[in-house]
């Protein structure tokens, strides 16, 4: 394991500040070269990444490529657009500023800290790093210690391909995070739970450090009657049970029109059998729960609820079968916090107003899903609810579109990233106003006597 000594954290940050001050990272050509290096490093270590994720999460190889190694597409997107993103942009000026020109210059922030989660431990630390590199920053990465094998491979890749004065990895648990958060950074990017997000924000406030918090929440999935049932159940099954439900934008619970509920449940059962067979514990395509702590938390959700599909578990393997539960009360423990596992509660509604009211009574989610071909219903849900993002007639796929900013609102997060949004997150937009010397009107200079009528006219 390549571990940076915690006692050296201050020294690493100082070295990065000195490297940043050389101005090297402001060179767009340098940034593009580093992005290409990162892409090549990922390709070179593909097998090791697959093995690490298999060891941490029993993640199927196909899922690893779809949800982790696919981050190279985001690198390609940044390389393609970086020259344009980094150019100063003209800003309009009003007629009374006719002798001026205005521009907005994106400039890097400096030294940034990126703290990654355990559920997609490779993709969710590399993706923000792409933005940090593209914007011209130095970066320190803190992978999740819970996904220890992936943390190790991230550390090895970065150490092999990048100068630690530019990009470094600090491994470790809570002590490492505390040590890092005691330091001054120019930006902190955190992906994880709301409770830890509050700790990150409190620590950042001591240094007035800006933060991006990618959190989560209970993302609802509304299922209307006007759907293609076969496509709907497959898309819900995939989005909910990929990575054994350990996805921050997985559908957390279903709000199903009463008229279609039975057909939907039958469809889910059929789809789960198609995906994972009669006994998913034997499927090579089904992941495991990350730790015993999270396994125990999830199993507790299944006490005193009506399990209609699945429910089996195996502690020695940290296996919980894809599970659907019915007749759920909002007071049940499973509805009081983000599930983050392969348990799908179903709540029925008779009128869309009920579903909307339920969603609006809870903290704003990171994602909201709606299955309906009814354009008026789509419009109503979009207008009457608030969430980090919305995906209509599919699940999870919104995260793969680089042109869409990804982030939460309210309890589900602060700020966003992906594509240009990542570049903007790690950049300061410096406003520059320039006047010429060819004219110098004296209306703003003292003495002011007799100038008030003109000022009022200009302001009017």
C-alpha positions in Angstrom: 0.0 0.0 0.0 1.3 3.4 -1.0 0.4 5.6 2.0 1.4 9.2 2.6 2.5 9.7 6.2 -0.1 11.9 7.9 2.7 13.9 9.5 3.7 15.0 5.9 0.3 16.4 4.9 1.3 20.0 5.6 4.5 19.5 3.6 2.7 18.0 0.7 0.2 21.0 0.6 3.1 23.4 0.8 4.9 21.7 -2.1 1.8 21.8 -4.1 1.4 25.6 -3.4 4.9 26.2 -4.5 4.3 24.1 -7.7 1.1 26.0 -8.4 2.9 29.3 -8.0 5.3 28.4 -10.9 2.3 28.9 -13.2 2.9 25.6 -14.9 -0.7 24.4 -14.4 -2.1 27.5 -16.0 -0.7 26.3 -19.3 -3.6 24.7 -21.2 -1.3 22.5 -23.1 0.1 21.2 -19.8 -3.4 20.5 -18.6 -4.3 18.5 -21.8 -1.1 16.5 -21.4 -2.0 15.6 -17.9 -5.5 14.5 -18.9 -4.0 12.3 -21.6 -1.6 10.9 -19.0 -4.6 10.1 -16.7 -6.5 8.4 -19.4 -3.5 6.3 -20.4 -2.9 5.4 -16.7 -6.5 4.1 -16.4 -6.2 2.0 -19.6 -2.9 0.6 -18.4 -4.3 -0.4 -15.1 -7.7 -1.6 -16.3 -7.3 -5.2 -15.0 -6.0 -4.1 -11.6 -9.0 -1.7 -11.3 -11.4 -4.5 -12.1 -9.8 -6.8 -9.5 -9.8 -4.1 -6.8 -13.6 -3.5 -7.3 -14.2 -7.2 -7.3 -12.4 -7.5 -4.0 -14.2 -4.5 -2.4 -17.8 -4.9 -3.8 -17.9 -8.2 -5.7 -18.6 -5.8 -8.6 -19.1 -7.6 -11.9 -16.6 -6.7 -14.6 -19.3 -5.3 -16.9 -20.5 -3.0 -14.2 -17.0 -1.9 -13.5 -16.5 -0.9 -17.1 -20.0 0.8 -17.3 -19.8 2.7 -14.1 -16.1 3.1 -13.2 -13.7 2.8 -16.1 -16.1 4.6 -18.3 -14.8 7.8 -16.6 -12.3 7.9 -19.5 -15.2 9.2 -21.7 -15.3 12.3 -19.4 -11.6 12.7 -19.9 -12.1 12.7 -23.7 -14.9 15.3 -23.3 -12.7 17.6 -21.3 -9.8 17.3 -23.7 -12.1 18.1 -26.6 -13.5 21.2 -25.1 -10.8 22.5 -22.8 -9.3 25.1 -25.3 -12.7 26.7 -25.6 -13.6 26.5 -21.8 -10.3 28.2 -20.8 -10.6 31.2 -23.2 -11.7 34.5 -21.8 -15.3 35.2 -22.7 -16.6 38.7 -23.7 -19.2 40.2 -21.4 -21.8 42.8 -22.6 -21.6 46.4 -21.4 -24.4 48.9 -21.5 -24.3 52.0 -23.6 -23.1 54.3 -20.8 -20.0 52.1 -20.7 -19.4 52.5 -24.4 -15.7 53.2 -24.0 -15.1 50.0 -22.0 -14.6 46.4 -22.8 -15.4 43.5 -20.4 -14.2 39.9 -20.2 -14.5 37.0 -17.9 -11.3 35.0 -17.3 -11.5 31.5 -15.8 -8.5 31.0 -13.5 -7.6 28.0 -11.3 -8.2 28.1 -7.6 -5.0 26.6 -6.4 -4.7 23.5 -4.2 -7.9 21.4 -3.9 -9.0 18.5 -1.8 -11.1 15.7 -3.3 -12.6 13.2 -0.8 -14.1 10.1 -2.5 -16.9 7.6 -1.4 -16.8 3.8 -1.2 -19.7 2.9 -3.5 -18.1 3.9 -6.8 -14.7 4.3 -5.3 -12.8 4.7 -8.5 -15.1 6.8 -10.7 -16.2 9.2 -8.0 -12.7 10.2 -7.1 -11.3 10.4 -10.7 -14.3 12.3 -12.1 -13.8 15.4 -10.0 -10.0 15.1 -10.5 -10.7 15.6 -14.2 -12.3 18.9 -13.5 -9.5 19.9 -11.1 -6.8 19.1 -13.7 -8.8 20.8 -16.6 -9.2 24.0 -14.5 -5.5 24.1 -13.8 -5.3 23.1 -10.1 -3.1 20.9 -7.9 -5.0 18.2 -6.1 -4.9 16.0 -3.1 -7.1 12.9 -3.2 -8.5 11.1 -0.2 -10.1 7.8 -1.4 -12.5 5.9 0.9 -10.7 3.6 3.3 -13.8 1.3 3.3 -13.0 0.3 -0.3 -9.4 -0.4 0.6 -8.4 -2.3 -2.5 -9.6 0.5 -4.8 -7.9 3.1 -2.5 -4.7 1.2 -2.9 -4.9 1.0 -6.7 -5.8 4.7 -7.0 -2.7 5.6 -4.8 -0.5 3.4 -7.0 -1.7 4.9 -10.3 -1.4 8.5 -9.1 2.1 7.9 -7.5 3.4 6.2 -10.7 2.1 8.8 -13.2 2.1 12.2 -11.4 4.5 14.3 -9.3 3.1 14.5 -5.7 3.8 18.2 -5.9 1.0 18.3 -8.5 -1.3 15.4 -7.6 -1.0 13.3 -4.4 -3.0 10.7 -2.6 -3.5 10.5 1.1 -4.9 7.1 2.3 -6.4 6.3 5.7 -9.5 6.5 7.8 -11.1 9.2 9.9 -7.8 10.4 11.3 -6.5 11.1 7.8 -9.7 13.0 6.9 -9.4 15.0 10.1 -5.8 15.9 9.4 -6.6 17.0 5.9 -9.6 19.1 7.0 -7.5 20.9 9.5 -5.5 22.4 6.6 -6.4 25.3 4.4 -7.4 24.4 0.8 -8.8 26.5 -2.0 -11.7 24.2 -2.6 -13.0 20.9 -1.0 -15.0 18.5 -3.1 -16.7 15.7 -1.1 -18.9 12.8 -2.2 -20.7 10.9 0.5 -23.5 11.1 3.1 -25.3 14.1 4.4 -24.1 13.6 8.0 -20.4 13.7 7.0 -21.1 16.5 4.5 -22.1 18.7 7.5 -18.8 17.9 9.2 -16.9 18.7 5.9 -18.7 22.0 5.6 -18.1 23.0 9.3 -14.4 22.3 8.9 -14.2 24.2 5.6 -16.0 27.2 7.2 -13.0 27.7 9.6 -10.9 28.6 6.6 -13.7 30.1 4.5 -13.0 27.3 2.0 -15.7 26.9 -0.7 -17.1 23.4 -0.9 -18.9 21.1 -3.4 -20.9 18.5 -1.5 -22.3 15.6 -3.6 -24.6 13.9 -1.1 -27.7 11.8 -1.7 -31.1 11.3 -0.2 -34.2 9.3 -0.9 -34.7 9.6 -4.7 -38.3 8.8 -5.5 -39.5 7.0 -8.7 -43.0 7.7 -9.8 -44.7 5.1 -12.1 -47.8 6.3 -14.0 -50.1 4.1 -16.0 -49.2 5.5 -19.4 -46.0 3.5 -19.8 -44.3 0.6 -21.7 -44.4 -1.9 -18.8 -41.7 -4.2 -20.0 -39.2 -1.4 -20.6 -40.1 0.3 -17.3 -39.5 -2.7 -15.1 -36.2 -3.5 -16.7 -35.0 0.1 -16.3 -36.1 0.3 -12.7 -34.5 -3.1 -11.9 -31.2 -2.1 -13.4 -31.1 1.3 -11.8 -32.1 0.0 -8.4 -30.0 -3.2 -8.1 -26.8 -2.3 -10.0 -24.0 -2.4 -7.4 -26.5 -4.1 -5.1 -28.4 -0.8 -4.7 -25.4 1.1 -3.4 -25.8 4.0 -5.7 -26.5 7.6 -4.6 -29.0 8.1 -7.4 -30.7 4.7 -7.3 -34.5 4.8 -7.1 -34.9 4.7 -3.3 -38.6 4.0 -3.3 -41.4 3.6 -5.9 -44.6 5.7 -6.0 -46.9 3.6 -8.1 -50.3 4.3 -9.5 -52.7 1.9 -7.8 -54.1 0.7 -11.2 -50.8 -0.6 -12.4 -49.3 -1.8 -9.1 -49.9 -5.5 -9.5 -48.6 -5.6 -13.1 -45.5 -3.7 -12.1 -44.7 -6.0 -9.2 -45.2 -9.1 -11.5 -42.9 -7.4 -14.0 -40.2 -6.7 -11.4 -40.2 -10.3 -10.3 -39.9 -11.4 -13.9 -37.1 -8.9 -14.6 -35.1 -9.8 -11.4 -35.2 -13.5 -12.4 -34.1 -12.6 -16.0 -31.2 -10.5 -14.6 -30.0 -12.7 -11.7 -31.6 -16.1 -12.0 -33.6 -18.0 -9.4 -30.9 -17.6 -6.8 -29.0 -14.3 -7.1 -26.4 -15.3 -4.6 -25.0 -17.6 -7.4 -25.1 -14.9 -10.0 -21.8 -13.5 -11.2 -23.6 -10.3 -12.1 -24.7 -9.3 -8.6 -22.6 -7.3 -6.2 -22.2 -7.5 -2.4 -22.6 -5.0 0.5 -19.4 -3.1 1.2 -19.1 -3.9 4.9 -20.6 -5.7 7.8 -21.8 -2.4 9.3 -23.8 -1.6 6.2 -25.0 -5.2 5.9 -26.4 -5.1 9.5 -28.1 -1.7 8.9 -29.9 -3.0 5.8 -31.0 -6.2 7.3 -32.6 -4.2 10.2 -34.7 -2.5 7.6 -36.3 -5.8 6.7 -37.7 -6.4 10.2 -41.5 -6.1 10.5 -42.0 -5.3 6.8 -43.9 -7.2 4.1 -41.3 -8.7 1.8 -42.9 -9.7 -1.5 -39.8 -10.4 -3.5 -36.4 -11.6 -2.2 -35.5 -10.9 1.4 -32.8 -13.6 1.7 -29.4 -12.7 3.2 -26.1 -14.4 3.9 -24.0 -12.6 6.5 -20.8 -14.5 5.7 -20.9 -13.1 2.1 -22.5 -9.8 3.0 -25.2 -10.8 0.5 -28.7 -9.4 0.5 -31.0 -10.6 -2.3 -32.7 -8.0 -4.5 -35.8 -7.3 -2.3 -39.1 -5.6 -2.9 -41.3 -4.6 0.1 -45.0 -3.6 0.0 -47.5 -1.7 2.2 -44.8 0.5 3.5 -45.5 3.3 6.1 -43.7 6.6 6.0 -42.9 5.9 9.7 -41.1 2.7 8.9 -37.3 2.9 9.5 -36.7 2.0 5.8 -38.4 5.3 4.9 -36.6 7.5 7.4 -33.1 7.5 5.7 -31.5 6.7 2.4 -31.6 3.0 1.9 -28.4 2.6 -0.1 -28.9 -1.1 -0.7 -31.0 -3.6 -2.6 -34.3 -3.0 -0.9 -37.1 -1.3 -2.9 -40.2 -0.1 -1.0 -43.5 0.4 -2.9 -46.0 3.0 -2.0 -49.2 3.3 -4.0 -51.1 6.4 -5.0 -54.4 7.1 -6.7 -53.8 10.7 -7.7 -50.5 12.3 -8.8 -51.2 15.1 -6.3 -50.6 12.5 -3.5 -47.3 11.5 -4.9 -46.1 15.1 -5.4 -47.2 16.0 -1.9 -45.3 13.1 -0.4 -42.1 14.1 -2.3 -42.4 17.7 -1.3 -42.9 16.8 2.4 -39.4 15.3 2.5 -35.9 16.8 2.0 -35.1 17.5 -1.7 -33.6 14.4 -3.4 -30.6 14.1 -5.6 -32.6 12.5 -8.3 -36.3 12.1 -9.2 -37.6 9.6 -11.7 -40.8 9.6 -13.6 -42.2 6.9 -15.9 -45.0 8.3 -18.0 -45.6 9.2 -21.6 -48.2 11.8 -20.5 -46.6 15.2 -21.5 -48.9 17.1 -19.2 -48.0 14.9 -16.2 -44.3 15.2 -17.0 -44.7 19.0 -17.1 -46.6 19.0 -13.8 -44.0 16.9 -11.9 -41.2 19.0 -13.3 -42.9 22.2 -12.2 -44.2 21.1 -8.8 -41.2 19.2 -7.4 -37.5 20.1 -6.7 -34.6 17.8 -7.0 -30.9 17.8 -8.0 -31.9 16.3 -11.4 -34.7 14.4 -13.2 -34.7 11.5 -15.5 -37.9 10.6 -17.4 -38.6 7.1 -18.5 -35.3 5.7 -17.3 -33.1 5.6 -14.2 -29.5 6.5 -13.4 -28.5 7.2 -17.1 -28.5 11.0 -16.5 -25.1 10.6 -14.8 -23.5 9.6 -18.1 -24.3 12.7 -20.0 -21.3 15.1 -19.7 -23.2 18.1 -20.9 -25.6 17.9 -18.0 -24.4 19.3 -14.6 -24.7 16.7 -11.9 -25.4 17.8 -8.3 -27.9 18.1 -5.5 -30.1 20.8 -4.0 -30.9 21.4 -0.3 -30.0 18.3 1.8 -28.8 16.4 -1.3 -25.9 18.6 -2.0 -24.2 21.9 -2.9 -22.7 22.7 -6.3 -22.4 20.4 -9.3 -19.9 18.9 -11.8 -19.4 16.8 -15.0 -18.2 18.3 -18.2 -18.0 22.1 -18.2 -19.7 22.1 -14.8 -16.5 20.4 -13.4 -14.3 23.0 -15.0 -16.4 25.8 -13.6 -16.5 24.2 -10.1 -12.7 24.3 -9.9 -12.3 27.7 -11.5 -12.7 31.3 -10.4 -14.4 33.5 -12.9 -12.3 36.7 -12.8 -14.1 39.7 -14.1 -11.9 42.2 -16.0 -13.1 45.6 -17.1 -10.9 47.8 -19.3 -11.3 51.4 -20.3 -9.6 53.3 -23.1 -7.7 56.6 -23.1 -9.4 58.1 -26.2 -12.1 59.8 -24.2 -12.6 60.9 -20.6 -16.0 62.3 -19.7 -16.1 64.3 -16.6 -19.6 63.7 -15.4 -18.5 61.5 -12.5 -15.8 63.7 -11.1 -16.1 66.4 -8.5 -17.2 69.2 -8.3 -20.7 67.8 -8.6 -22.6 71.1 -8.9 -25.2 71.0 -11.7 -24.5 67.3 -12.5 -27.5 65.8 -10.7 -30.0 66.0 -13.6 -27.5 64.2 -15.9 -26.9 61.5 -13.2 -30.6 61.0 -12.8 -31.0 60.7 -16.5 -28.2 58.1 -16.7 -29.8 56.1 -13.9 -33.2 56.3 -15.4 
